[in-house]
Amino acid sequence: MTVSRIQSMRRAQARSGGFTLIEILLVIVIILLLAGALVVFVLPQQKGAEKNTTRVMLQQVGAALDTYRLNLGHYPSEQEGGLDALLKKPTFENEKMGDRWAGPYVKAGTTLEDPWGHKIHYELADKSGPGETAGALPYKLFSVGPDGQPDTDDDIKLSPESTDPNASGASSSK
């Protein structure tokens, strides 16, 4: 009698020591539900973060362009290398102008690309055009956004109010 009781107790202990298939499946289902919730809630936040990062980058490049203009008296032209003139000293015809270059105007190692790997676009504005408005920047600085196509709804542009630190809006998207 006591031997059979000892054997039944050992069987009960042996059964309770492991996990059943149902318990394992339940844990897997819970993990999959948590992973699904993570995808649903985190991915949209990442897209917003990429756009905010691009806006901040455009503001920093805009500040670097303004510093360049303060030092040299003009914004970099295509002949000077455009935005590359912020990173490395362009060759100037006038030697005195070259002495006034105090760059690099952005941190070393900075790539002038948005989070999607597209180059930041910089164009000097045509001041002779009839469409110029008061308070507009003398240049256009923008990212083509995630789709990589210019002049679409996802473009991120530097606007005049975004260069003012007291302005409430960071920048406008087209």
ROSE-4610 file (N, C-alpha, C; in Angstrom, 1 decimal, always signed):
// ROSE-4610
residu = [M/M/M/T/T/T/V/V/V/S/S/S/R/R/R/I/I/I/Q/Q/Q/S/S/S/M/M/M/R/R/R/R/R/R/A/A/A/Q/Q/Q/A/A/A/R/R/R/S/S/S/G/G/G/G/G/G/F/F/F/T/T/T/L/L/L/I/I/I/E/E/E/I/I/I/L/L/L/L/L/L/V/V/V/I/I/I/V/V/V/I/I/I/I/I/I/L/L/L/L/L/L/L/L/L/A/A/A/G/G/G/A/A/A/L/L/L/V/V/V/V/V/V/F/F/F/V/V/V/L/L/L/P/P/P/Q/Q/Q/Q/Q/Q/K/K/K/G/G/G/A/A/A/E/E/E/K/K/K/N/N/N/T/T/T/T/T/T/R/R/R/V/V/V/M/M/M/L/L/L/Q/Q/Q/Q/Q/Q/V/V/V/G/G/G/A/A/A/A/A/A/L/L/L/D/D/D/T/T/T/Y/Y/Y/R/R/R/L/L/L/N/N/N/L/L/L/G/G/G/H/H/H/Y/Y/Y/P/P/P/S/S/S/E/E/E/Q/Q/Q/E/E/E/G/G/G/G/G/G/L/L/L/D/D/D/A/A/A/L/L/L/L/L/L/K/K/K/K/K/K/P/P/P/T/T/T/F/F/F/E/E/E/N/N/N/E/E/E/K/K/K/M/M/M/G/G/G/D/D/D/R/R/R/W/W/W/A/A/A/G/G/G/P/P/P/Y/Y/Y/V/V/V/K/K/K/A/A/A/G/G/G/T/T/T/T/T/T/L/L/L/E/E/E/D/D/D/P/P/P/W/W/W/G/G/G/H/H/H/K/K/K/I/I/I/H/H/H/Y/Y/Y/E/E/E/L/L/L/A/A/A/D/D/D/K/K/K/S/S/S/G/G/G/P/P/P/G/G/G/E/E/E/T/T/T/A/A/A/G/G/G/A/A/A/L/L/L/P/P/P/Y/Y/Y/K/K/K/L/L/L/F/F/F/S/S/S/V/V/V/G/G/G/P/P/P/D/D/D/G/G/G/Q/Q/Q/P/P/P/D/D/D/T/T/T/D/D/D/D/D/D/D/D/D/I/I/I/K/K/K/L/L/L/S/S/S/P/P/P/E/E/E/S/S/S/T/T/T/D/D/D/P/P/P/N/N/N/A/A/A/S/S/S/G/G/G/A/A/A/S/S/S/S/S/S/S/S/S/K/K/K]
num = [1/1/1/2/2/2/3/3/3/4/4/4/5/5/5/6/6/6/7/7/7/8/8/8/9/9/9/10/10/10/11/11/11/12/12/12/13/13/13/14/14/14/15/15/15/16/16/16/17/17/17/18/18/18/19/19/19/20/20/20/21/21/21/22/22/22/23/23/23/24/24/24/25/25/25/26/26/26/27/27/27/28/28/28/29/29/29/30/30/30/31/31/31/32/32/32/33/33/33/34/34/34/35/35/35/36/36/36/37/37/37/38/38/38/39/39/39/40/40/40/41/41/41/42/42/42/43/43/43/44/44/44/45/45/45/46/46/46/47/47/47/48/48/48/49/49/49/50/50/50/51/51/51/52/52/52/53/53/53/54/54/54/55/55/55/56/56/56/57/57/57/58/58/58/59/59/59/60/60/60/61/61/61/62/62/62/63/63/63/64/64/64/65/65/65/66/66/66/67/67/67/68/68/68/69/69/69/70/70/70/71/71/71/72/72/72/73/73/73/74/74/74/75/75/75/76/76/76/77/77/77/78/78/78/79/79/79/80/80/80/81/81/81/82/82/82/83/83/83/84/84/84/85/85/85/86/86/86/87/87/87/88/88/88/89/89/89/90/90/90/91/91/91/92/92/92/93/93/93/94/94/94/95/95/95/96/96/96/97/97/97/98/98/98/99/99/99/100/100/100/101/101/101/102/102/102/103/103/103/104/104/104/105/105/105/106/106/106/107/107/107/108/108/108/109/109/109/110/110/110/111/111/111/112/112/112/113/113/113/114/114/114/115/115/115/116/116/116/117/117/117/118/118/118/119/119/119/120/120/120/121/121/121/122/122/122/123/123/123/124/124/124/125/125/125/126/126/126/127/127/127/128/128/128/129/129/129/130/130/130/131/131/131/132/132/132/133/133/133/134/134/134/135/135/135/136/136/136/137/137/137/138/138/138/139/139/139/140/140/140/141/141/141/142/142/142/143/143/143/144/144/144/145/145/145/146/146/146/147/147/147/148/148/148/149/149/149/150/150/150/151/151/151/152/152/152/153/153/153/154/154/154/155/155/155/156/156/156/157/157/157/158/158/158/159/159/159/160/160/160/161/161/161/162/162/162/163/163/163/164/164/164/165/165/165/166/166/166/167/167/167/168/168/168/169/169/169/170/170/170/171/171/171/172/172/172/173/173/173/174/174/174]
x = [+0.8/+0.0/+0.9/+1.8/+2.6/+3.5/+3.9/+4.7/+3.8/+2.6/+1.7/+1.4/+1.3/+1.2/+2.4/+3.5/+4.8/+4.9/+4.5/+4.6/+3.6/+2.4/+1.4/+1.9/+2.5/+3.0/+4.2/+5.0/+6.1/+5.5/+4.5/+3.8/+3.2/+2.6/+2.0/+3.0/+4.1/+5.2/+5.9/+6.0/+6.6/+5.7/+4.4/+3.5/+3.4/+3.5/+3.4/+4.8/+5.8/+7.1/+7.3/+6.6/+6.7/+5.6/+5.7/+4.6/+3.8/+2.5/+1.7/+1.7/+1.3/+1.3/+0.4/-0.7/-1.7/-1.0/-0.3/+0.4/+1.4/+2.2/+3.2/+2.5/+1.4/+0.7/+0.1/-0.4/-0.9/+0.1/+1.3/+2.4/+2.8/+2.9/+3.2/+2.2/+0.9/-0.2/-0.1/+0.2/+0.4/+1.6/+2.7/+3.9/+3.5/+2.8/+2.4/+1.5/+0.6/-0.3/+0.5/+1.5/+2.3/+3.1/+3.7/+4.4/+3.6/+2.3/+1.4/+1.1/+0.8/+0.6/+1.8/+2.9/+4.2/+4.2/+4.0/+4.0/+3.0/+1.8/+0.7/+1.0/+1.6/+1.7/+3.1/+4.1/+5.5/+5.8/+5.4/+5.8/+5.3/+4.0/+3.6/+4.5/+4.9/+5.7/+7.1/+7.6/+8.9/+8.8/+7.7/+7.5/+7.5/+6.8/+6.7/+8.1/+8.9/+10.2/+11.1/+11.0/+11.9/+11.6/+10.3/+9.9/+10.4/+10.3/+10.8/+12.3/+13.0/+14.4/+14.8/+14.1/+14.4/+14.1/+13.0/+12.8/+13.9/+14.4/+15.5/+16.7/+17.0/+18.2/+18.1/+16.9/+16.8/+17.0/+16.5/+16.8/+18.3/+19.0/+20.4/+21.2/+20.8/+21.5/+21.1/+19.9/+19.5/+20.3/+20.6/+21.4/+22.9/+23.4/+24.7/+24.8/+23.8/+23.7/+23.8/+23.0/+23.0/+24.4/+25.1/+26.4/+27.4/+27.2/+28.1/+27.8/+26.6/+26.3/+26.9/+26.8/+27.4/+28.9/+29.6/+31.0/+31.4/+30.7/+31.1/+30.3/+29.2/+28.3/+27.3/+27.3/+26.3/+26.1/+25.1/+24.8/+25.6/+26.0/+26.8/+26.1/+26.8/+26.2/+26.6/+26.0/+26.3/+27.8/+28.4/+29.8/+30.7/+30.2/+30.9/+30.6/+29.7/+29.5/+28.1/+27.3/+26.0/+26.2/+25.5/+25.6/+27.0/+27.7/+29.0/+30.0/+29.7/+30.5/+30.4/+29.4/+29.3/+30.3/+30.6/+31.5/+33.0/+33.3/+34.7/+34.8/+36.0/+36.3/+36.2/+35.4/+35.4/+36.6/+36.8/+37.9/+37.3/+37.8/+37.3/+38.3/+37.8/+38.6/+39.3/+38.6/+39.2/+39.8/+41.1/+41.8/+41.3/+40.9/+40.4/+39.0/+38.3/+37.0/+37.3/+38.3/+38.7/+39.2/+39.8/+40.2/+39.0/+37.9/+36.7/+35.9/+36.2/+35.5/+36.0/+35.0/+35.4/+34.7/+34.7/+34.0/+34.9/+34.4/+33.1/+32.0/+30.8/+29.7/+28.7/+28.9/+28.2/+29.2/+28.7/+29.6/+30.3/+31.6/+32.3/+31.6/+31.6/+30.9/+29.4/+28.9/+27.5/+27.3/+26.3/+25.9/+24.6/+24.6/+23.5/+22.4/+21.9/+20.9/+19.8/+18.6/+17.5/+17.5/+16.6/+16.6/+16.3/+15.8/+15.5/+16.6/+17.7/+18.9/+18.9/+18.0/+18.0/+18.7/+19.4/+20.2/+19.2/+19.6/+18.9/+19.0/+17.9/+18.0/+18.1/+19.0/+19.2/+19.3/+18.5/+18.5/+18.4/+19.2/+19.1/+17.8/+17.1/+15.8/+16.2/+15.4/+15.5/+14.8/+15.7/+15.1/+14.4/+14.6/+14.0/+12.6/+12.2/+10.9/+9.8/+8.6/+7.5/+6.8/+7.1/+6.4/+7.0/+8.0/+8.7/+7.8/+7.8/+7.0/+7.9/+7.4/+8.1/+8.4/+9.6/+9.9/+10.3/+10.3/+10.7/+12.2/+12.6/+14.0/+14.6/+15.9/+16.5/+17.0/+16.6/+16.9/+15.8/+15.8/+14.9/+15.7/+15.2/+15.9/+14.8/+14.9/+13.9/+14.4/+13.6/+13.8/+12.6/+12.9/+11.9/+11.0/+11.3/+10.5/+10.7/+9.8/+10.0/+9.9/+9.0/+8.9/+10.0/+10.8/+12.0/+11.6/+10.3/+9.9/+9.7/+10.2/+10.0/+8.6/+8.2/+6.8/+5.7/+5.8/+4.7/+4.3/+3.2/+2.6/+3.6/+4.5/+5.3/+6.6/+6.8/+8.1/+8.1/+9.3/+9.5/+10.3/+9.8/+10.5/+10.8/+11.9/+12.2/+11.5/+10.7/+9.9/+10.5/+10.2/+10.8/+10.6/+9.4/+9.0/+9.8/+10.3/+11.0/+12.4/+12.9/+14.3/+14.2/+13.0/+12.8/+12.7/+13.6/+13.4/+12.2/+11.6/+10.4/+9.1/+9.2/+8.1/+7.5/+6.2/+5.6/+5.7/+5.5/+5.6/+7.0/+7.4/+8.7/+9.0/+8.1/+8.3/+7.0/+6.9/+5.7/+6.0/+5.0/+5.1/+4.2/+4.6/+3.8/+2.7]
y = [-1.2/+0.0/+1.3/+1.3/+2.5/+2.6/+1.5/+1.5/+2.1/+1.7/+2.3/+3.8/+4.2/+5.6/+6.4/+5.9/+6.6/+6.7/+5.6/+5.6/+6.6/+6.7/+7.7/+9.1/+9.3/+10.7/+11.0/+10.1/+10.4/+10.7/+10.0/+10.2/+11.6/+12.0/+13.3/+14.4/+14.2/+15.2/+15.3/+14.2/+14.1/+14.9/+14.7/+15.4/+16.9/+17.4/+18.8/+19.5/+18.8/+19.5/+20.2/+19.8/+20.4/+21.3/+21.8/+22.6/+21.8/+22.0/+21.3/+22.1/+21.4/+22.0/+23.2/+23.2/+24.3/+25.5/+25.3/+26.4/+27.1/+26.3/+26.8/+27.6/+27.0/+27.7/+29.1/+29.1/+30.3/+31.4/+31.0/+31.9/+32.5/+31.6/+32.1/+33.0/+32.8/+33.7/+35.0/+35.0/+36.3/+37.1/+36.4/+37.1/+37.7/+36.9/+37.4/+38.6/+38.6/+39.8/+41.0/+40.8/+42.0/+42.5/+41.6/+42.0/+42.8/+42.3/+43.0/+44.4/+44.5/+45.8/+46.8/+46.2/+47.0/+47.6/+46.7/+47.1/+48.2/+48.0/+49.0/+50.3/+50.4/+51.6/+52.3/+51.5/+52.1/+52.6/+51.9/+52.2/+53.6/+54.0/+55.4/+56.4/+56.1/+57.1/+57.2/+56.2/+56.3/+57.2/+57.1/+57.9/+59.4/+59.7/+61.1/+61.5/+60.7/+61.0/+61.3/+60.6/+60.9/+62.2/+62.6/+63.9/+65.0/+64.8/+65.8/+66.0/+64.8/+64.9/+65.7/+65.5/+66.3/+67.7/+68.1/+69.5/+70.2/+69.4/+69.9/+70.1/+69.1/+69.2/+70.4/+70.6/+71.8/+73.1/+73.2/+74.4/+74.6/+73.5/+73.6/+74.0/+73.4/+73.8/+75.3/+75.7/+77.1/+78.0/+77.6/+78.5/+78.5/+77.4/+77.3/+78.2/+78.2/+79.1/+80.5/+80.9/+82.3/+82.7/+81.8/+82.1/+82.3/+81.4/+81.6/+82.9/+83.4/+84.7/+85.8/+85.7/+86.7/+86.8/+85.7/+85.7/+86.2/+85.8/+86.0/+87.1/+87.5/+88.5/+88.0/+86.7/+86.1/+84.6/+84.0/+82.6/+81.8/+80.6/+79.8/+79.6/+79.8/+79.6/+78.2/+77.9/+76.6/+76.5/+77.6/+77.6/+77.4/+77.7/+77.5/+76.1/+75.3/+74.0/+73.8/+74.9/+74.8/+74.5/+73.5/+73.1/+72.5/+72.0/+71.5/+72.6/+73.9/+75.0/+75.1/+74.5/+74.6/+73.6/+72.5/+71.5/+71.7/+72.1/+72.3/+73.6/+74.2/+75.5/+75.5/+76.3/+76.4/+77.2/+77.1/+78.0/+79.3/+80.4/+81.7/+82.4/+83.2/+84.0/+85.1/+85.6/+86.7/+86.0/+86.3/+85.7/+86.1/+87.4/+88.0/+87.2/+86.9/+86.2/+84.8/+84.2/+82.9/+83.0/+84.1/+84.3/+84.5/+84.9/+85.2/+83.9/+82.8/+81.5/+81.0/+80.7/+80.3/+79.0/+78.1/+76.8/+75.7/+74.6/+74.1/+74.6/+74.9/+75.5/+74.5/+73.2/+72.1/+71.2/+70.3/+69.4/+68.5/+68.2/+67.3/+65.9/+65.3/+64.0/+64.1/+65.3/+65.5/+65.2/+64.4/+64.1/+65.0/+65.6/+66.5/+65.7/+64.6/+63.7/+63.6/+63.4/+63.2/+61.7/+61.4/+60.0/+58.9/+59.3/+58.3/+58.2/+58.9/+58.7/+59.7/+60.6/+61.6/+62.9/+63.4/+64.7/+65.8/+66.7/+67.9/+68.8/+69.4/+70.3/+71.7/+72.4/+73.9/+74.6/+75.7/+76.5/+77.9/+78.8/+80.2/+80.7/+81.6/+82.1/+83.1/+83.2/+84.2/+85.5/+86.5/+87.7/+88.6/+88.3/+89.1/+88.7/+87.5/+87.0/+87.8/+87.8/+88.6/+87.9/+86.6/+85.9/+86.0/+86.9/+87.0/+87.7/+87.2/+87.8/+88.3/+89.3/+89.9/+88.9/+88.9/+87.9/+86.5/+86.3/+85.0/+84.8/+83.6/+83.3/+83.5/+83.9/+84.1/+82.8/+81.7/+80.4/+79.4/+78.3/+77.2/+76.0/+75.5/+74.4/+73.4/+72.2/+71.2/+69.8/+68.9/+67.4/+66.9/+66.0/+65.4/+64.4/+64.1/+63.2/+61.8/+60.9/+59.5/+59.0/+59.6/+59.0/+59.4/+60.4/+60.7/+61.5/+62.0/+62.8/+64.2/+65.2/+66.6/+67.0/+68.1/+68.7/+67.7/+67.0/+66.1/+66.5/+65.9/+66.3/+66.0/+65.0/+64.6/+65.4/+66.4/+67.2/+68.0/+68.2/+68.9/+70.1/+71.3/+72.5/+73.4/+74.2/+75.2/+76.4/+76.9/+78.1/+79.3/+80.5/+81.7/+81.6/+81.2/+81.3/+80.2/+79.1/+78.1/+78.5/+79.6/+80.0/+80.9/+81.4/+82.3/+81.4/+81.4/+80.6/+80.8/+82.0/+82.4/+81.9/+81.4/+81.0/+79.7/+79.6/+78.4/+77.2/+77.4/+76.3/+76.0/+74.7/+74.3/+74.5/+74.1/+74.3/+73.8/+74.1/+73.7/+72.6/+71.8/+70.7/+71.1/+70.8/+71.1/+70.2]
z = [+0.0/+0.0/+0.0/+0.8/+0.9/-0.4/-1.0/-2.2/-3.3/-3.4/-4.5/-4.3/-3.0/-2.7/-3.2/-2.9/-3.2/-4.8/-5.5/-6.9/-7.5/-7.0/-7.5/-7.2/-6.1/-5.8/-6.8/-7.1/-8.0/-9.4/-9.8/-11.1/-11.1/-10.1/-10.0/-10.0/-9.3/-9.4/-10.8/-11.4/-12.8/-13.8/-13.6/-14.6/-14.3/-13.1/-12.8/-13.0/-13.3/-13.5/-14.9/-15.9/-17.2/-17.7/-18.9/-19.4/-20.4/-20.4/-21.4/-22.7/-23.8/-25.1/-25.1/-24.4/-24.4/-23.7/-22.7/-22.0/-22.9/-23.6/-24.6/-25.7/-26.3/-27.3/-26.8/-25.6/-25.0/-24.9/-24.5/-24.3/-25.7/-26.7/-28.1/-28.6/-28.4/-28.8/-28.1/-26.8/-26.1/-26.7/-27.0/-27.6/-28.9/-29.7/-31.1/-31.0/-30.0/-29.8/-29.4/-28.5/-28.1/-29.3/-30.1/-31.3/-32.2/-32.4/-33.3/-32.8/-31.5/-31.0/-31.1/-31.0/-31.2/-32.6/-33.6/-35.0/-35.2/-34.7/-35.0/-34.4/-33.2/-32.5/-32.7/-33.0/-33.1/-34.5/-35.5/-36.9/-37.3/-36.9/-37.3/-36.5/-35.3/-34.6/-35.3/-35.8/-36.5/-37.7/-38.5/-39.7/-39.2/-38.1/-37.7/-37.2/-36.6/-36.1/-37.3/-38.3/-39.5/-40.1/-40.1/-40.7/-39.7/-38.4/-37.5/-37.5/-37.7/-37.8/-39.1/-40.2/-41.4/-41.2/-40.5/-40.2/-39.4/-38.4/-37.6/-38.4/-39.2/-40.1/-41.0/-41.6/-42.5/-41.7/-40.5/-39.7/-39.4/-39.1/-38.9/-40.1/-41.3/-42.5/-42.9/-42.6/-42.8/-41.9/-40.7/-39.8/-40.3/-40.8/-41.4/-42.7/-43.5/-44.7/-44.2/-43.2/-42.7/-42.2/-41.5/-41.0/-42.2/-43.2/-44.4/-45.0/-45.1/-45.7/-44.8/-43.5/-42.6/-42.9/-43.1/-43.3/-44.6/-45.7/-47.0/-47.8/-47.2/-47.8/-48.8/-49.1/-50.0/-49.6/-50.1/-49.9/-50.9/-50.7/-51.6/-52.9/-54.0/-55.3/-55.9/-57.0/-57.6/-58.0/-58.4/-58.8/-57.6/-56.4/-55.1/-54.6/-55.2/-54.7/-54.0/-53.9/-53.3/-51.8/-51.3/-49.9/-49.5/-50.5/-50.2/-49.7/-50.0/-49.6/-48.1/-47.4/-46.0/-45.3/-46.1/-45.6/-45.9/-47.1/-47.5/-48.2/-48.1/-48.6/-50.1/-50.7/-52.2/-52.7/-54.0/-54.5/-55.0/-54.5/-54.8/-55.8/-56.7/-57.6/-56.8/-55.8/-55.0/-53.8/-53.6/-52.4/-51.1/-51.0/-49.8/-49.4/-50.4/-50.1/-49.5/-50.0/-49.4/-48.0/-47.6/-46.2/-45.3/-45.8/-45.0/-44.7/-45.5/-45.2/-43.9/-43.0/-41.6/-41.3/-42.3/-42.1/-41.5/-41.5/-42.0/-41.1/-41.7/-41.0/-40.4/-40.7/-40.1/-39.5/-38.6/-37.9/-38.9/-38.6/-39.4/-39.4/-40.6/-40.7/-41.0/-41.1/-41.4/-42.8/-43.1/-44.5/-44.7/-45.8/-46.1/-46.9/-46.2/-46.7/-45.6/-46.1/-45.2/-44.7/-43.8/-43.2/-44.3/-45.4/-46.5/-47.5/-47.2/-48.1/-49.3/-49.4/-50.5/-50.1/-51.1/-50.8/-50.5/-49.6/-49.3/-50.5/-51.0/-52.1/-51.7/-52.4/-52.1/-53.4/-53.5/-54.7/-54.3/-54.9/-54.7/-55.4/-54.7/-55.3/-56.3/-57.4/-58.4/-57.9/-57.5/-57.0/-58.0/-59.3/-60.3/-60.7/-60.2/-60.5/-59.9/-60.5/-60.0/-58.8/-58.6/-57.5/-56.1/-56.0/-54.7/-53.7/-52.5/-51.5/-50.4/-49.7/-48.6/-47.5/-46.9/-45.9/-46.3/-47.6/-48.1/-48.0/-47.9/-47.8/-49.2/-49.3/-50.6/-51.2/-50.6/-51.1/-50.8/-51.5/-51.3/-50.7/-49.6/-48.9/-48.6/-49.1/-48.9/-49.1/-48.5/-48.7/-49.6/-50.4/-51.3/-50.5/-49.3/-48.5/-48.8/-48.2/-48.3/-49.7/-50.6/-51.9/-52.9/-52.5/-53.4/-54.6/-54.7/-55.8/-55.4/-56.2/-55.8/-56.2/-55.5/-55.7/-55.5/-54.4/-54.0/-52.6/-52.1/-50.8/-49.6/-49.8/-48.7/-48.6/-49.4/-49.4/-48.1/-47.5/-46.3/-46.6/-46.4/-46.8/-45.6/-45.7/-44.7/-45.1/-44.2/-44.4/-43.6/-43.9/-43.2/-41.7/-41.3/-39.9/-39.1/-39.8/-39.1/-38.8/-39.3/-39.0/-37.8/-37.4/-36.2/-35.0/-34.0/-32.8/-32.0/-32.1/-31.4/-32.1/-33.3/-34.0/-33.5/-33.5/-32.9/-33.9/-35.2/-36.1/-36.5/-36.6/-36.9/-38.4/-39.2/-40.7/-41.3/-42.6/-43.3/-44.2/-44.4/-45.4/-46.5/-47.7/-48.9/-49.0]
